[in-house]
Amino acid sequence: MTTHVPCGIDFGTSNSTAAILGEDGAARLLALEGDSVVLPSTLFFSFEDQQIRFGRAAVDAYVEGVEGRLMRSLKSVLGSSTMAEKTTIKARRWSFSEIIGLYLKQVKARAEAAAGRSFNSVVLGRPVHFVDGDEEADGRAQGELEAIARKAGFSAVAFQFEPIAAALDYERRVQREELAVIVDLGGGTSDFAIVRVSPKRREASDRRADILASTGIHIGGTDFDRLLSLKTVMPELGYRTLARDGRRDLPNWAYFELATWHRINFLYAQQTDTKLKGLRQDAARPELVDRLMAVISERQGHALAGEVEAAKIALSAEERFRLHFPLPDADLDLEVARTDLVAAIGQSVAGIEGALAGCLKQAGVGAEAISSVFVTGGSASIPYVRGRLTGLFPQASVVQGDVFGSVGAGLALDAARKYGPT
């Protein structure tokens, strides 16, 4: 692999893609796991063969019961205090920068193998806000990701907002000038941009004047998982049940940790067992806390979170989903309805609506001026979320992008413009 070309990498909270510009001028997503161009942003540290698995192979090993440690939703820790912490895996203490670096280096290697070329230059996608309302933490998050990318082998690292990248991908198909709102509903954030697009404008190297606004909010698909879990599953483990004195609810710390993908592993610390025993002693219904303790002692937190995510996905197409999760004494067996999902995420979706309305205000245009709404990102598959957001633009046409690939393709287009062939 002697030819160097720039690439685009969409390192996502739940899934990642990589792309380059082909000889025909079109972006090409690269196969990262078998024939799939999507690699789940997941690692598994096996304690049995000491190997580190990535993507679906990581999830498969975990589901098959291989002893080890699953790590997921790592993008969510960028810019947070968690980045300063270390986590013990087997006998070694790992920083989160090291763990994210392992994954990003793997994406780079797989992308290079698929392209038959090496990559020195990259444009990485980033949310409009890594951290809401904290510019210092937001800048720190980008700096952390840049340092990780350089350590992974990239000598030149640039960034592009994810909704702008999606706009570049959308622009390839437009036949006339449009004022488009880009709605990118990801695993960790929801991001928006209002952009003028046209066949003529896409040839320009400087597009700053065409970007009327870009905003975002740190709410995404993993937040919907957490909220659905807290509403439907965690009460079966004792969440929001009374303490023994009958005057207050049980402390909720363990339930919030267990419902949050990137916090689950912290429950596997030695001191957790003592705290859970105290929680059980304090509970009016200790048999429910026994379920909680079983999930944690058996290290089944991610498996349970996976079932909640499966329920969320299924409820995009069906009205009801049967969630069954085996436990030693009393299995979890409950029906989850689409109305449960809507009730759980309604307030968060209102927050996303507010951020989108803020994007319009920032652009200085009314909803009637928008001619098209380009929708991408995994959470766009939830009918309730999609309907609430696209309903803000009743006169616009709705265009569905590649749910997982639009941002990566746009980043490759941006990389070609920023770097050119090298």
C-alpha positions as a Markdown table, in Angstrom:
| # | Residue | x | y | z |
|---|---|---|---|---|
| 1 | Met | 0.0 | 0.0 | 0.0 |
| 2 | Thr | 2.2 | 2.8 | -1.3 |
| 3 | Thr | -0.4 | 5.2 | -2.5 |
| 4 | His | -1.6 | 7.7 | 0.1 |
| 5 | Val | -5.1 | 9.1 | -0.1 |
| 6 | Pro | -7.2 | 11.1 | 2.4 |
| 7 | Cys | -10.1 | 9.3 | 4.0 |
| 8 | Gly | -13.2 | 10.2 | 6.0 |
| 9 | Ile | -14.1 | 8.3 | 9.2 |
| 10 | Asp | -17.4 | 8.6 | 11.0 |
| 11 | Phe | -16.5 | 7.3 | 14.5 |
| 12 | Gly | -20.0 | 7.0 | 15.9 |
| 13 | Thr | -21.4 | 6.2 | 19.4 |
| 14 | Ser | -22.9 | 3.0 | 18.1 |
| 15 | Asn | -21.5 | 2.4 | 14.7 |
| 16 | Ser | -18.6 | 3.6 | 12.5 |
| 17 | Thr | -17.8 | 3.9 | 8.8 |
| 18 | Ala | -14.9 | 4.9 | 6.7 |
| 19 | Ala | -14.9 | 6.1 | 3.1 |
| 20 | Ile | -12.7 | 7.5 | 0.3 |
| 21 | Leu | -13.3 | 9.3 | -2.9 |
| 22 | Gly | -13.3 | 6.9 | -5.9 |
| 23 | Glu | -11.8 | 7.6 | -9.3 |
| 24 | Asp | -15.2 | 8.5 | -10.6 |
| 25 | Gly | -15.5 | 11.3 | -8.0 |
| 26 | Ala | -18.1 | 9.5 | -5.9 |
| 27 | Ala | -17.5 | 8.6 | -2.3 |
| 28 | Arg | -17.0 | 4.9 | -1.6 |
| 29 | Leu | -17.7 | 3.3 | 1.8 |
| 30 | Leu | -15.2 | 0.7 | 2.7 |
| 31 | Ala | -15.9 | -2.8 | 4.0 |
| 32 | Leu | -14.9 | -2.9 | 7.7 |
| 33 | Glu | -16.2 | -6.3 | 8.8 |
| 34 | Gly | -16.7 | -8.9 | 6.1 |
| 35 | Asp | -18.9 | -7.4 | 3.4 |
| 36 | Ser | -20.4 | -4.8 | 5.8 |
| 37 | Val | -19.3 | -1.2 | 5.6 |
| 38 | Val | -20.6 | -0.6 | 9.1 |
| 39 | Leu | -18.5 | -1.6 | 12.1 |
| 40 | Pro | -20.3 | -1.5 | 15.5 |
| 41 | Ser | -18.3 | 0.7 | 17.9 |
| 42 | Thr | -17.7 | -2.1 | 20.3 |
| 43 | Leu | -14.7 | -3.9 | 21.7 |
| 44 | Phe | -14.5 | -7.2 | 23.7 |
| 45 | Phe | -11.5 | -8.1 | 25.8 |
| 46 | Ser | -11.5 | -11.9 | 26.0 |
| 47 | Phe | -10.1 | -13.3 | 29.3 |
| 48 | Glu | -10.0 | -16.8 | 27.7 |
| 49 | Asp | -7.6 | -16.3 | 24.7 |
| 50 | Gln | -6.4 | -12.8 | 25.6 |
| 51 | Gln | -7.6 | -11.5 | 22.2 |
| 52 | Ile | -9.4 | -8.2 | 21.6 |
| 53 | Arg | -12.4 | -8.5 | 19.2 |
| 54 | Phe | -14.2 | -5.6 | 17.5 |
| 55 | Gly | -17.6 | -4.9 | 16.0 |
| 56 | Arg | -20.0 | -7.8 | 15.6 |
| 57 | Ala | -17.3 | -10.3 | 16.6 |
| 58 | Ala | -17.1 | -8.5 | 19.9 |
| 59 | Val | -20.8 | -8.7 | 20.4 |
| 60 | Asp | -20.9 | -12.4 | 19.4 |
| 61 | Ala | -18.2 | -13.3 | 21.8 |
| 62 | Tyr | -20.1 | -11.6 | 24.6 |
| 63 | Val | -23.4 | -13.2 | 23.7 |
| 64 | Glu | -21.8 | -16.6 | 23.5 |
| 65 | Gly | -20.7 | -16.3 | 27.1 |
| 66 | Val | -17.0 | -16.0 | 26.5 |
| 67 | Glu | -15.5 | -14.6 | 29.8 |
| 68 | Gly | -14.3 | -11.1 | 29.2 |
| 69 | Arg | -15.2 | -7.4 | 29.1 |
| 70 | Leu | -17.4 | -5.6 | 26.6 |
| 71 | Met | -16.9 | -1.9 | 25.9 |
| 72 | Arg | -19.4 | 0.1 | 23.9 |
| 73 | Ser | -20.6 | 3.7 | 23.4 |
| 74 | Leu | -17.0 | 5.0 | 24.1 |
| 75 | Lys | -17.5 | 8.2 | 22.1 |
| 76 | Ser | -19.8 | 9.4 | 24.8 |
| 77 | Val | -17.0 | 9.8 | 27.3 |
| 78 | Leu | -15.0 | 12.3 | 25.2 |
| 79 | Gly | -14.8 | 15.6 | 27.0 |
| 80 | Ser | -16.3 | 14.2 | 30.2 |
| 81 | Ser | -14.6 | 13.6 | 33.5 |
| 82 | Thr | -14.7 | 9.8 | 32.7 |
| 83 | Met | -11.8 | 10.4 | 30.3 |
| 84 | Ala | -9.6 | 11.0 | 33.3 |
| 85 | Glu | -10.5 | 7.7 | 34.9 |
| 86 | Lys | -9.1 | 4.3 | 34.3 |
| 87 | Thr | -10.8 | 1.0 | 34.1 |
| 88 | Thr | -9.4 | -2.4 | 35.1 |
| 89 | Ile | -9.6 | -5.1 | 32.5 |
| 90 | Lys | -8.2 | -8.4 | 33.8 |
| 91 | Ala | -5.0 | -7.3 | 35.6 |
| 92 | Arg | -4.3 | -4.1 | 33.6 |
| 93 | Arg | -5.5 | -0.6 | 34.1 |
| 94 | Trp | -6.6 | 1.0 | 30.8 |
| 95 | Ser | -7.3 | 4.7 | 30.1 |
| 96 | Phe | -10.3 | 5.4 | 27.9 |
| 97 | Ser | -7.9 | 7.2 | 25.4 |
| 98 | Glu | -6.1 | 3.8 | 25.0 |
| 99 | Ile | -9.3 | 1.9 | 24.5 |
| 100 | Ile | -10.7 | 4.4 | 21.9 |
| 101 | Gly | -7.3 | 4.3 | 20.3 |
| 102 | Leu | -7.4 | 0.5 | 19.9 |
| 103 | Tyr | -10.7 | 0.9 | 18.1 |
| 104 | Leu | -9.8 | 3.8 | 15.8 |
| 105 | Lys | -6.5 | 2.1 | 14.9 |
| 106 | Gln | -8.5 | -1.0 | 14.0 |
| 107 | Val | -10.9 | 1.0 | 11.8 |
| 108 | Lys | -7.8 | 2.5 | 10.0 |
| 109 | Ala | -6.2 | -0.9 | 9.4 |
| 110 | Arg | -9.4 | -2.4 | 8.1 |
| 111 | Ala | -10.2 | 0.5 | 5.9 |
| 112 | Glu | -6.6 | 0.4 | 4.4 |
| 113 | Ala | -7.0 | -3.3 | 3.7 |
| 114 | Ala | -10.3 | -2.7 | 1.9 |
| 115 | Ala | -8.9 | 0.2 | -0.1 |
| 116 | Gly | -5.5 | -1.3 | -0.8 |
| 117 | Arg | -3.9 | 2.0 | 0.2 |
| 118 | Ser | -2.6 | 3.6 | 3.3 |
| 119 | Phe | -4.2 | 6.7 | 4.9 |
| 120 | Asn | -2.1 | 9.4 | 6.4 |
| 121 | Ser | -4.8 | 12.1 | 6.3 |
| 122 | Val | -8.3 | 11.9 | 7.7 |
| 123 | Val | -11.3 | 14.1 | 8.2 |
| 124 | Leu | -13.2 | 12.9 | 11.3 |
| 125 | Gly | -16.8 | 13.6 | 11.9 |
| 126 | Arg | -17.8 | 15.3 | 15.1 |
| 127 | Pro | -21.1 | 16.4 | 16.6 |
| 128 | Val | -21.9 | 20.1 | 16.6 |
| 129 | His | -21.5 | 19.8 | 20.4 |
| 130 | Phe | -19.6 | 16.9 | 22.1 |
| 131 | Val | -20.8 | 18.5 | 25.4 |
| 132 | Asp | -23.8 | 20.7 | 25.5 |
| 133 | Gly | -23.3 | 24.2 | 27.0 |
| 134 | Asp | -19.7 | 23.8 | 27.8 |
| 135 | Glu | -17.3 | 25.2 | 25.2 |
| 136 | Glu | -14.2 | 24.2 | 27.2 |
| 137 | Ala | -15.3 | 20.6 | 27.5 |
| 138 | Asp | -16.3 | 20.6 | 23.9 |
| 139 | Gly | -12.9 | 21.8 | 22.8 |
| 140 | Arg | -11.3 | 19.3 | 25.1 |
| 141 | Ala | -13.3 | 16.5 | 23.5 |
| 142 | Gln | -12.1 | 17.4 | 20.0 |
| 143 | Gly | -8.5 | 17.7 | 21.2 |
| 144 | Glu | -8.7 | 14.2 | 22.9 |
| 145 | Leu | -10.0 | 12.7 | 19.7 |
| 146 | Glu | -7.4 | 14.4 | 17.6 |
| 147 | Ala | -4.6 | 13.1 | 19.8 |
| 148 | Ile | -6.0 | 9.6 | 19.7 |
| 149 | Ala | -6.2 | 9.8 | 15.9 |
| 150 | Arg | -2.6 | 10.9 | 15.6 |
| 151 | Lys | -1.4 | 8.2 | 17.9 |
| 152 | Ala | -3.4 | 5.7 | 15.7 |
| 153 | Gly | -1.2 | 6.7 | 12.7 |
| 154 | Phe | -2.7 | 9.7 | 11.1 |
| 155 | Ser | -0.3 | 12.6 | 10.5 |
| 156 | Ala | -2.9 | 15.1 | 9.4 |
| 157 | Val | -6.3 | 15.3 | 11.2 |
| 158 | Ala | -9.2 | 17.6 | 10.4 |
| 159 | Phe | -12.8 | 17.7 | 11.6 |
| 160 | Gln | -16.1 | 18.4 | 10.0 |
| 161 | Phe | -19.5 | 18.7 | 11.6 |
| 162 | Glu | -21.5 | 15.5 | 11.0 |
| 163 | Pro | -24.6 | 17.3 | 9.6 |
| 164 | Ile | -22.4 | 19.2 | 7.2 |
| 165 | Ala | -20.9 | 16.0 | 6.0 |
| 166 | Ala | -24.4 | 14.5 | 5.5 |
| 167 | Ala | -25.3 | 17.7 | 3.5 |
| 168 | Leu | -22.3 | 17.1 | 1.2 |
| 169 | Asp | -23.6 | 13.5 | 0.6 |
| 170 | Tyr | -27.1 | 14.7 | 0.0 |
| 171 | Glu | -26.0 | 17.4 | -2.5 |
| 172 | Arg | -24.7 | 14.7 | -4.9 |
| 173 | Arg | -28.3 | 13.8 | -5.8 |
| 174 | Val | -30.0 | 17.3 | -6.1 |
| 175 | Gln | -31.1 | 18.6 | -9.5 |
| 176 | Arg | -31.7 | 22.2 | -8.5 |
| 177 | Glu | -30.8 | 24.7 | -5.8 |
| 178 | Glu | -32.5 | 23.9 | -2.5 |
| 179 | Leu | -32.5 | 25.2 | 1.0 |
| 180 | Ala | -32.1 | 21.9 | 2.9 |
| 181 | Val | -32.3 | 21.1 | 6.6 |
| 182 | Ile | -30.1 | 18.2 | 7.5 |
| 183 | Val | -31.3 | 16.0 | 10.4 |
| 184 | Asp | -28.7 | 13.6 | 11.7 |
| 185 | Leu | -30.0 | 11.5 | 14.5 |
| 186 | Gly | -27.2 | 9.4 | 15.9 |
| 187 | Gly | -26.5 | 7.2 | 18.8 |
| 188 | Gly | -25.1 | 9.9 | 21.1 |
| 189 | Thr | -26.2 | 13.2 | 19.6 |
| 190 | Ser | -28.8 | 14.8 | 17.3 |
| 191 | Asp | -27.3 | 17.4 | 14.9 |
| 192 | Phe | -28.7 | 19.8 | 12.4 |
| 193 | Ala | -27.6 | 22.1 | 9.6 |
| 194 | Ile | -29.3 | 24.4 | 7.2 |
| 195 | Val | -27.4 | 24.5 | 4.0 |
| 196 | Arg | -27.9 | 25.8 | 0.4 |
| 197 | Val | -27.2 | 23.0 | -2.0 |
| 198 | Ser | -27.2 | 22.8 | -5.7 |
| 199 | Pro | -25.4 | 21.0 | -8.6 |
| 200 | Lys | -23.4 | 24.2 | -9.3 |
| 201 | Arg | -22.5 | 24.9 | -5.6 |
| 202 | Arg | -21.1 | 21.4 | -5.0 |
| 203 | Glu | -18.1 | 22.2 | -7.3 |
| 204 | Ala | -17.0 | 25.1 | -5.1 |
| 205 | Ser | -14.1 | 24.5 | -2.7 |
| 206 | Asp | -15.2 | 27.1 | -0.1 |
| 207 | Arg | -18.8 | 26.5 | 1.1 |
| 208 | Arg | -18.8 | 28.5 | 4.2 |
| 209 | Ala | -21.4 | 31.0 | 2.8 |
| 210 | Asp | -23.8 | 28.2 | 2.0 |
| 211 | Ile | -23.9 | 27.0 | 5.6 |
| 212 | Leu | -26.6 | 29.1 | 7.2 |
| 213 | Ala | -26.6 | 27.4 | 10.6 |
| 214 | Ser | -25.5 | 24.3 | 12.5 |
| 215 | Thr | -26.6 | 23.2 | 15.9 |
| 216 | Gly | -26.9 | 20.0 | 17.9 |
| 217 | Ile | -27.9 | 18.5 | 21.3 |
| 218 | His | -26.4 | 15.7 | 23.2 |
| 219 | Ile | -29.4 | 13.4 | 23.0 |
| 220 | Gly | -29.4 | 10.3 | 20.8 |
| 221 | Gly | -30.3 | 6.6 | 20.5 |
| 222 | Thr | -28.4 | 5.5 | 23.5 |
| 223 | Asp | -30.4 | 8.0 | 25.6 |
| 224 | Phe | -33.6 | 6.5 | 24.3 |
| 225 | Asp | -32.3 | 3.1 | 25.3 |
| 226 | Arg | -31.6 | 4.4 | 28.8 |
| 227 | Leu | -35.0 | 6.1 | 29.1 |
| 228 | Leu | -36.9 | 3.0 | 27.9 |
| 229 | Ser | -34.9 | 0.8 | 30.3 |
| 230 | Leu | -35.7 | 3.1 | 33.3 |
| 231 | Lys | -39.4 | 3.1 | 32.4 |
| 232 | Thr | -40.0 | -0.6 | 31.7 |
| 233 | Val | -37.1 | -2.8 | 32.9 |
| 234 | Met | -35.5 | -1.2 | 35.9 |
| 235 | Pro | -38.7 | -1.1 | 37.9 |
| 236 | Glu | -38.6 | -5.0 | 37.7 |
| 237 | Leu | -35.3 | -4.7 | 39.5 |
| 238 | Gly | -36.4 | -2.4 | 42.2 |
| 239 | Tyr | -36.1 | 1.0 | 40.6 |
| 240 | Arg | -38.6 | 3.6 | 42.1 |
| 241 | Thr | -39.8 | 1.0 | 44.7 |
| 242 | Leu | -40.0 | 2.0 | 48.3 |
| 243 | Ala | -37.4 | 1.6 | 50.9 |
| 244 | Arg | -38.2 | -0.4 | 54.0 |
| 245 | Asp | -39.4 | 2.7 | 56.0 |
| 246 | Gly | -42.1 | 3.3 | 53.3 |
| 247 | Arg | -41.3 | 7.0 | 53.2 |
| 248 | Arg | -38.9 | 7.2 | 50.2 |
| 249 | Asp | -37.8 | 5.5 | 47.1 |
| 250 | Leu | -34.7 | 3.3 | 47.0 |
| 251 | Pro | -31.5 | 5.1 | 45.9 |
| 252 | Asn | -31.3 | 5.1 | 42.1 |
| 253 | Trp | -27.5 | 5.1 | 41.4 |
| 254 | Ala | -27.3 | 1.4 | 40.4 |
| 255 | Tyr | -30.3 | 1.7 | 38.1 |
| 256 | Phe | -28.9 | 4.7 | 36.2 |
| 257 | Glu | -25.5 | 3.0 | 35.8 |
| 258 | Leu | -27.1 | -0.2 | 34.6 |
| 259 | Ala | -29.3 | 1.6 | 32.1 |
| 260 | Thr | -26.4 | 3.6 | 30.6 |
| 261 | Trp | -24.3 | 1.8 | 28.0 |
| 262 | His | -20.9 | 3.4 | 28.8 |
| 263 | Arg | -21.4 | 3.3 | 32.6 |
| 264 | Ile | -22.3 | -0.4 | 33.0 |
| 265 | Asn | -18.7 | -1.7 | 33.5 |
| 266 | Phe | -18.3 | 0.6 | 36.5 |
| 267 | Leu | -20.8 | -1.6 | 38.3 |
| 268 | Tyr | -18.4 | -4.6 | 38.1 |
| 269 | Ala | -16.0 | -3.0 | 40.6 |
| 270 | Gln | -15.4 | -4.9 | 43.9 |
| 271 | Gln | -17.0 | -2.3 | 46.1 |
| 272 | Thr | -20.3 | -2.5 | 44.2 |
| 273 | Asp | -21.3 | -5.8 | 45.9 |
| 274 | Thr | -21.1 | -4.2 | 49.4 |
| 275 | Lys | -23.2 | -1.3 | 48.2 |
| 276 | Leu | -25.8 | -3.6 | 46.6 |
| 277 | Lys | -26.1 | -5.6 | 49.8 |
| 278 | Gly | -26.9 | -2.4 | 51.7 |
| 279 | Leu | -29.5 | -1.5 | 49.0 |
| 280 | Arg | -31.2 | -4.9 | 49.4 |
| 281 | Gln | -31.3 | -4.6 | 53.2 |
| 282 | Asp | -32.9 | -1.2 | 52.7 |
| 283 | Ala | -35.6 | -2.4 | 50.2 |
| 284 | Ala | -39.2 | -3.0 | 51.0 |
| 285 | Arg | -39.2 | -5.6 | 48.1 |
| 286 | Pro | -35.7 | -7.2 | 48.4 |
| 287 | Glu | -36.7 | -9.9 | 45.8 |
| 288 | Leu | -36.5 | -7.3 | 43.1 |
| 289 | Val | -33.1 | -6.1 | 44.2 |
| 290 | Asp | -32.0 | -9.8 | 44.1 |
| 291 | Arg | -32.7 | -9.6 | 40.3 |
| 292 | Leu | -30.5 | -6.5 | 40.1 |
| 293 | Met | -27.7 | -8.2 | 42.0 |
| 294 | Ala | -28.0 | -11.3 | 39.8 |
| 295 | Val | -27.6 | -9.2 | 36.6 |
| 296 | Ile | -24.5 | -7.4 | 38.0 |
| 297 | Ser | -22.9 | -10.5 | 39.6 |
| 298 | Glu | -23.3 | -12.4 | 36.4 |
| 299 | Arg | -22.0 | -9.4 | 34.4 |
| 300 | Gln | -25.1 | -9.4 | 32.2 |
| 301 | Gly | -25.5 | -5.7 | 32.1 |
| 302 | His | -24.7 | -5.3 | 28.5 |
| 303 | Ala | -26.8 | -8.2 | 27.5 |
| 304 | Leu | -29.8 | -6.7 | 29.3 |
| 305 | Ala | -29.1 | -3.3 | 27.6 |
| 306 | Gly | -29.0 | -5.1 | 24.3 |
| 307 | Glu | -32.5 | -6.5 | 24.9 |
| 308 | Val | -33.8 | -3.1 | 25.7 |
| 309 | Glu | -32.2 | -1.8 | 22.4 |
| 310 | Ala | -33.8 | -4.7 | 20.6 |
| 311 | Ala | -37.1 | -3.7 | 22.0 |
| 312 | Lys | -36.6 | -0.1 | 20.8 |
| 313 | Ile | -35.7 | -1.2 | 17.3 |
| 314 | Ala | -38.6 | -3.7 | 17.1 |
| 315 | Leu | -41.1 | -1.0 | 18.2 |
| 316 | Ser | -40.2 | 1.0 | 15.2 |
| 317 | Ala | -42.1 | -1.6 | 13.1 |
| 318 | Glu | -44.4 | -3.3 | 15.7 |
| 319 | Glu | -46.8 | -2.0 | 18.3 |
| 320 | Arg | -45.6 | -4.5 | 21.0 |
| 321 | Phe | -42.5 | -6.4 | 21.9 |
| 322 | Arg | -42.0 | -9.3 | 24.3 |
| 323 | Leu | -38.9 | -8.9 | 26.4 |
| 324 | His | -37.7 | -12.1 | 28.0 |
| 325 | Phe | -34.4 | -12.1 | 29.9 |
| 326 | Pro | -33.3 | -15.3 | 31.9 |
| 327 | Leu | -32.3 | -14.8 | 35.5 |
| 328 | Pro | -31.4 | -17.5 | 38.1 |
| 329 | Asp | -34.5 | -17.3 | 40.3 |
| 330 | Ala | -37.2 | -15.3 | 38.4 |
| 331 | Asp | -36.8 | -14.5 | 34.7 |
| 332 | Leu | -37.7 | -11.0 | 33.4 |
| 333 | Asp | -40.7 | -11.4 | 31.2 |
| 334 | Leu | -42.6 | -8.3 | 30.2 |
| 335 | Glu | -44.4 | -6.8 | 27.3 |
| 336 | Val | -43.2 | -3.4 | 26.1 |
| 337 | Ala | -45.5 | -1.3 | 24.0 |
| 338 | Arg | -44.7 | 1.5 | 21.5 |
| 339 | Thr | -46.7 | 3.8 | 23.8 |
| 340 | Asp | -44.1 | 3.0 | 26.5 |
| 341 | Leu | -41.3 | 4.1 | 24.2 |
| 342 | Val | -43.2 | 7.3 | 23.3 |
| 343 | Ala | -43.8 | 8.1 | 27.0 |
| 344 | Ala | -40.2 | 7.4 | 27.9 |
| 345 | Ile | -38.6 | 9.5 | 25.2 |
| 346 | Gly | -41.2 | 12.3 | 24.7 |
| 347 | Gln | -39.4 | 14.9 | 26.8 |
| 348 | Ser | -36.1 | 14.2 | 25.2 |
| 349 | Val | -37.6 | 14.4 | 21.7 |
| 350 | Ala | -39.0 | 17.8 | 22.7 |
| 351 | Gly | -35.5 | 18.8 | 23.5 |
| 352 | Ile | -34.4 | 17.7 | 20.1 |
| 353 | Glu | -37.2 | 19.7 | 18.6 |
| 354 | Gly | -36.1 | 22.7 | 20.5 |
| 355 | Ala | -32.6 | 22.4 | 19.1 |
| 356 | Leu | -33.9 | 22.1 | 15.6 |
| 357 | Ala | -36.0 | 25.2 | 16.1 |
| 358 | Gly | -32.9 | 26.9 | 17.4 |
| 359 | Cys | -31.1 | 26.0 | 14.1 |
| 360 | Leu | -33.9 | 27.7 | 12.1 |
| 361 | Lys | -33.6 | 30.8 | 14.3 |
| 362 | Gln | -29.9 | 30.8 | 13.9 |
| 363 | Ala | -30.3 | 30.7 | 10.2 |
| 364 | Gly | -32.8 | 33.5 | 10.2 |
| 365 | Val | -35.3 | 31.6 | 8.0 |
| 366 | Gly | -38.8 | 30.2 | 8.6 |
| 367 | Ala | -39.9 | 26.6 | 8.2 |
| 368 | Glu | -41.7 | 27.6 | 5.0 |
| 369 | Ala | -38.4 | 28.5 | 3.4 |
| 370 | Ile | -37.1 | 24.9 | 3.7 |
| 371 | Ser | -37.5 | 22.9 | 0.5 |
| 372 | Ser | -36.2 | 19.5 | 1.7 |
| 373 | Val | -35.4 | 17.6 | 4.9 |
| 374 | Phe | -32.6 | 15.1 | 4.6 |
| 375 | Val | -32.8 | 12.6 | 7.4 |
| 376 | Thr | -30.0 | 10.2 | 8.4 |
| 377 | Gly | -28.7 | 8.4 | 11.5 |
| 378 | Gly | -30.0 | 5.3 | 13.2 |
| 379 | Ser | -32.5 | 7.0 | 15.5 |
| 380 | Ala | -34.3 | 8.3 | 12.4 |
| 381 | Ser | -35.8 | 4.9 | 12.1 |
| 382 | Ile | -38.1 | 5.5 | 15.1 |
| 383 | Pro | -41.4 | 6.7 | 13.5 |
| 384 | Tyr | -42.3 | 8.9 | 16.5 |
| 385 | Val | -39.0 | 10.8 | 16.4 |
| 386 | Arg | -38.9 | 11.1 | 12.7 |
| 387 | Gly | -42.6 | 12.3 | 12.5 |
| 388 | Arg | -42.1 | 14.9 | 15.3 |
| 389 | Leu | -39.1 | 16.5 | 13.5 |
| 390 | Thr | -40.1 | 16.3 | 9.9 |
| 391 | Gly | -43.6 | 17.6 | 10.9 |
| 392 | Leu | -42.0 | 20.9 | 11.6 |
| 393 | Phe | -41.6 | 21.4 | 7.8 |
| 394 | Pro | -45.0 | 20.4 | 6.3 |
| 395 | Gln | -44.2 | 22.0 | 2.9 |
| 396 | Ala | -40.8 | 20.3 | 2.5 |
| 397 | Ser | -40.0 | 17.0 | 0.8 |
| 398 | Val | -38.5 | 14.4 | 3.1 |
| 399 | Val | -35.5 | 12.5 | 1.8 |
| 400 | Gln | -34.1 | 9.4 | 3.6 |
| 401 | Gly | -30.4 | 9.2 | 3.5 |
| 402 | Asp | -28.2 | 6.1 | 4.1 |
| 403 | Val | -29.0 | 5.6 | 7.8 |
| 404 | Phe | -25.4 | 4.7 | 8.7 |
| 405 | Gly | -23.4 | 5.8 | 5.6 |
| 406 | Ser | -24.3 | 9.3 | 4.7 |
| 407 | Val | -22.0 | 11.0 | 7.2 |
| 408 | Gly | -19.0 | 8.8 | 6.3 |
| 409 | Ala | -19.5 | 9.4 | 2.5 |
| 410 | Gly | -19.7 | 13.2 | 3.1 |
| 411 | Leu | -16.5 | 13.1 | 5.2 |
| 412 | Ala | -14.7 | 11.4 | 2.2 |
| 413 | Leu | -15.9 | 14.2 | -0.1 |
| 414 | Asp | -14.7 | 16.8 | 2.5 |
| 415 | Ala | -11.3 | 15.0 | 2.8 |
| 416 | Ala | -10.7 | 15.2 | -0.9 |
| 417 | Arg | -11.4 | 18.9 | -0.8 |
| 418 | Lys | -9.3 | 19.6 | 2.2 |
| 419 | Tyr | -6.3 | 17.5 | 1.3 |
| 420 | Gly | -6.6 | 16.4 | -2.3 |
| 421 | Pro | -4.6 | 13.3 | -3.4 |
| 422 | Thr | -1.3 | 13.0 | -1.5 |
